[in-house]
Amino acid sequence: MAKTKIVILGAGYAGLRTLKQVQKEHLDAEITIVNKNEYHYEATYLHEVASGANPPEKISFPIMSVVDQKQTNFIQDTVVMVNKDEKTVELAKNGTIEFDYLVFALGFESESFGITGVDEFALPMVDIPTAVKVREHMHAQFAKYNETKDETLLSIVVCGAGFTSIEYLGELTQQMPKLVKEYNLPADKISITCIEAMPTLLPMFVEKLSTYGIQKLKDRGVKFLVGTPIKEVTPEAVVYQENDELKEVKAKTIVWTTGVKGSSLVGKSGFEERRGRVMVAEDLTAPGYPTIFIIGDCSAVMDKTCDRPFPTTAQIALKQADNVAKNLAAKIKNQPIVPFTFKSQGSVCSIGNNEAIGEVMGHNLKGYPASMMKKVIENKSLMTTGGMKVMFEKGRFDLYH
């Protein structure tokens, strides 16, 4: 009798944790994991690479460090299409592979919301290559300044004020004194502007915490434009609407962090979706397809307390992965499945290496204690996806004040 074929697409938080847990089940199965890169990266720390605070190697580790080669085959390739009825996956280089069970965990993409000029002129921050590009682009502008004295070269606009935006601004402002010295720049000419369409900043936190975090960034020179939707991005400016008037901020570095969507392959593969996310069944399978699990950034799970989908975070992705591993084993063994449930443990938003705000297990934290908790959470995440060795190699142990 042929072994059950399990295919996992993506090696982000959801995909890699699923692999780790499924391998522990020691099923009579052939496991294949497909990912376009040979490494897993901690997506919650892309802002550190984009700001120059840390190199890519600090936030990534090899997928093979998790792969049990007795059970699992790793294919480094790009997914082209999932044929859900035929139970096959088309790959760019390796042709077509078959599956009995599929875990779709391909991650997120930048969302432009159809705004003119975003795809052409703004810099997204969705993976390591794009984060490196943000850093390199900014450095290139700074390097040109002393030749031209063009002050738009020293102007940075961050579009959006979500978690990624605020964490990027936190690291960037802490790196700025070093950059000023490195490129011999006039510190008073540096301009950092954050433009946000929503009327409030960091609404997921209580007002005391959000005010603390935003004030820290303002004290470091960040200017916030709030309740001002972006209308267009040009090569040298961001056009926004304030009341009924169109205005612009001139800048040569425009970073786009307004939001993300699930993988475009969700829609291309024929799943019913909205912004790349599928409203999954209670066992995290695609409706009508009990052998196809969709988790992480491509899944939508309703939070019944507010009748809205839970935000796509690393925390929920890891919990989904644990549930999928159990349910995969249950389905193969013809045992009852366990419905997925989730209760957030809170969240922490960094505003630099030793500054953060957060709400964890019902407790509000700010400043150094919050930043320490952020590092503890990161270390736990590394342990969850990569194991003890990876945690000690890549973990955050600079818990000093």
URMOCOR-V193980 format. One record per pair of residues at least 12 apart in sequence whose ideal C-beta (glycine too) atoms are under 8 Angstrom apart, sorted by the first residue. I is the first residue (numbers start at 1). J is the second residue. Records with the same first field share a line. If there is no record, write none. Layout:
I->J / J
//
This chain:
3->28 / 29 / 30
4->27 / 28 / 29 / 30 / 100 / 101 / 332
5->29 / 30 / 32 / 98 / 99 / 100 / 101
6->22 / 27 / 29 / 30 / 31 / 32 / 99 / 100 / 101 / 102 / 103 / 328
7->31 / 32 / 33 / 34 / 89 / 97 / 99 / 101 / 102 / 103
8->22 / 31 / 32 / 33 / 34 / 102 / 103 / 105
9->33 / 34 / 79 / 82 / 89 / 102 / 103 / 104 / 105 / 106
10->34 / 35 / 104 / 105 / 106 / 107 / 296
11->33 / 35 / 37 / 40 / 63
12->40 / 43 / 105 / 106 / 107 / 296 / 297 / 317
13->43 / 296 / 314 / 317 / 318 / 321 / 381 / 385
14->103 / 105 / 295 / 296 / 297 / 317 / 318 / 320 / 321
15->33 / 35 / 103 / 105 / 106 / 296 / 321
16->33 / 40 / 63 / 66 / 321 / 385 / 386
17->317 / 318 / 321 / 322 / 384 / 385
18->103 / 105 / 295 / 321 / 324 / 325
19->31 / 33 / 66 / 67 / 72
20->66 / 321 / 384 / 385 / 387
21->321 / 322 / 324 / 325 / 326
22->325 / 328 / 329
23->68 / 71 / 72
24->325
25->325 / 328 / 329
26->71
27->328 / 329 / 332
28->332
29->71 / 332
30->71 / 73
31->71 / 72 / 73
32->72 / 73 / 74 / 75 / 97 / 99
33->63 / 67 / 72 / 73 / 74 / 75
34->74 / 75 / 76 / 77 / 79 / 89 / 91 / 97
35->63 / 74 / 75 / 76
36->76 / 77 / 78 / 79
37->63 / 76 / 128
38->62 / 63 / 64 / 76
39->60 / 61 / 62 / 63 / 128
40->60 / 61 / 62 / 63 / 66 / 385 / 386
41->56 / 59 / 60 / 127 / 128
42->59 / 60 / 314 / 378 / 381 / 382 / 394
43->107 / 108 / 127 / 314
44->314 / 378 / 381
45->58 / 59 / 378
46->59 / 125 / 126 / 127 / 128 / 130 / 131 / 164
47->125 / 131 / 164 / 167 / 168 / 170 / 171
48->171
49->128 / 131 / 132 / 135
50->125 / 131 / 132 / 134 / 135 / 168 / 171 / 172 / 255
51->135 / 168 / 171 / 172 / 174 / 175
52->135 / 139 / 175 / 179
53->171 / 174 / 175 / 353
56->128 / 131 / 132
58->394
59->128 / 394
60->128 / 394
61->382 / 386 / 390 / 393 / 394
65->386 / 387 / 389 / 390
66->385 / 386 / 387
75->91 / 94 / 97
77->91 / 92 / 93 / 94
78->91 / 92 / 93
79->91 / 92 / 106 / 265
80->92 / 265
81->265 / 268 / 269
82->102 / 104 / 265 / 269 / 292
83->269
84->269 / 270 / 271 / 286 / 289 / 292
87->99 / 100 / 102 / 291
89->102
99->291
100->291
101->291 / 292 / 293 / 328 / 331 / 332
102->291 / 292 / 293
103->293 / 295 / 324 / 328
104->266 / 286 / 292 / 293 / 294 / 295 / 298
105->294 / 295 / 296 / 298 / 317 / 321
106->262 / 263 / 265 / 266 / 296 / 297 / 298
107->262 / 263 / 296 / 297 / 298
108->126 / 260 / 261 / 262 / 263 / 276 / 297 / 312
109->126 / 260 / 261 / 262 / 263 / 264 / 276
110->124 / 125 / 126 / 130 / 256 / 260 / 261
111->258 / 259 / 260 / 261 / 275
112->256
113->258 / 259
115->230 / 231 / 232 / 233
116->231 / 232 / 233
117->232 / 233 / 234
118->233 / 256
120->233
121->233 / 234 / 235 / 254
122->159 / 233 / 254 / 255 / 256
123->137 / 253 / 254 / 255 / 256
124->256 / 257
125->164 / 168 / 255 / 256 / 257
126->260
134->253 / 255
137->253
138->156 / 253
139->179 / 183
141->153 / 154 / 252 / 253
142->154 / 179 / 182 / 183 / 185
143->183
145->183 / 185
146->183 / 184 / 185
150->252
151->189 / 191
152->236 / 250 / 251 / 252
153->252
154->185 / 186 / 189 / 190 / 191
155->191 / 192 / 193 / 249 / 250 / 251 / 252 / 253
156->172 / 190 / 191 / 192 / 193 / 251 / 253 / 254 / 255
157->193 / 194 / 195 / 238 / 249 / 251 / 253 / 254 / 255
158->192 / 193 / 194 / 195 / 255 / 257
159->195 / 230 / 233 / 238 / 254 / 255 / 256 / 257 / 258
160->194 / 195 / 196 / 256 / 257 / 258 / 259
161->194 / 195 / 196 / 198 / 201 / 202 / 224 / 226
162->257 / 258 / 259
163->347 / 349
164->257
165->194 / 196 / 255 / 257 / 258
166->201 / 202 / 213 / 214 / 217 / 349 / 351
167->349 / 350 / 351
168->255 / 257
169->192 / 194 / 217 / 222 / 351
170->216 / 217 / 350 / 351 / 352 / 355
171->350 / 352 / 353
172->192
173->192 / 217 / 220 / 221 / 222 / 352
174->220 / 352 / 353
176->190 / 192 / 220 / 221
190->221
191->223 / 251
192->221 / 222 / 223
193->222 / 223 / 224 / 225 / 249 / 251
194->217 / 222 / 223 / 224 / 225
195->225 / 228 / 230 / 238 / 240 / 249
196->224 / 225 / 226 / 227 / 228
197->227 / 228 / 229 / 230 / 258
198->226 / 227
199->226 / 227
200->226
201->214 / 224 / 226
202->214 / 349 / 357
204->347
205->349 / 357 / 358 / 359 / 364
206->359 / 364
208->364
209->357 / 358 / 359 / 364 / 366
210->357
212->357 / 366 / 367
213->349 / 351 / 356 / 357 / 366
216->351 / 352 / 355
217->351
225->240 / 242 / 249
227->242
228->240 / 241 / 242 / 247
229->241
230->258
231->246
233->254 / 256
234->248
236->250 / 251 / 252
237->249 / 250 / 251
238->251 / 254
260->297 / 312
261->275 / 276 / 277
262->275 / 276 / 277 / 278 / 297 / 298 / 299 / 312
263->276 / 297 / 298
264->276
266->278 / 294 / 298
271->286 / 294
272->287
273->298
274->300
276->297 / 298
277->297 / 298 / 299 / 300 / 309 / 312
278->294 / 298 / 299 / 300
279->300 / 302 / 309
280->293 / 294 / 295 / 299 / 300 / 301
282->339 / 340
283->323 / 327 / 337 / 338 / 339 / 340
284->299 / 301 / 320 / 323 / 324 / 327 / 340
290->331
291->331
293->324 / 327 / 328
295->317 / 320 / 321 / 324
296->312 / 317 / 320 / 321
297->312 / 317
299->312 / 320
301->316 / 320 / 340 / 342
303->342
310->342 / 344
313->344 / 347
314->381
315->344 / 345 / 347
316->342 / 344
318->381 / 384 / 385
319->340 / 342
320->340 / 342
323->338 / 340
326->338
345->360 / 361
346->358 / 359 / 360 / 361 / 362 / 363
347->359 / 360
348->360 / 365 / 370 / 371 / 373 / 374 / 377
350->371 / 374
352->371
353->371 / 398
354->368 / 371 / 401
355->367 / 368 / 370 / 371
356->370 / 371 / 373 / 374
357->370
358->370 / 373 / 374
360->373
368->401
372->399
374->396
375->395 / 396 / 397 / 398 / 399
378->395 / 396
379->391 / 395 / 396 / 397
382->394 / 395
//
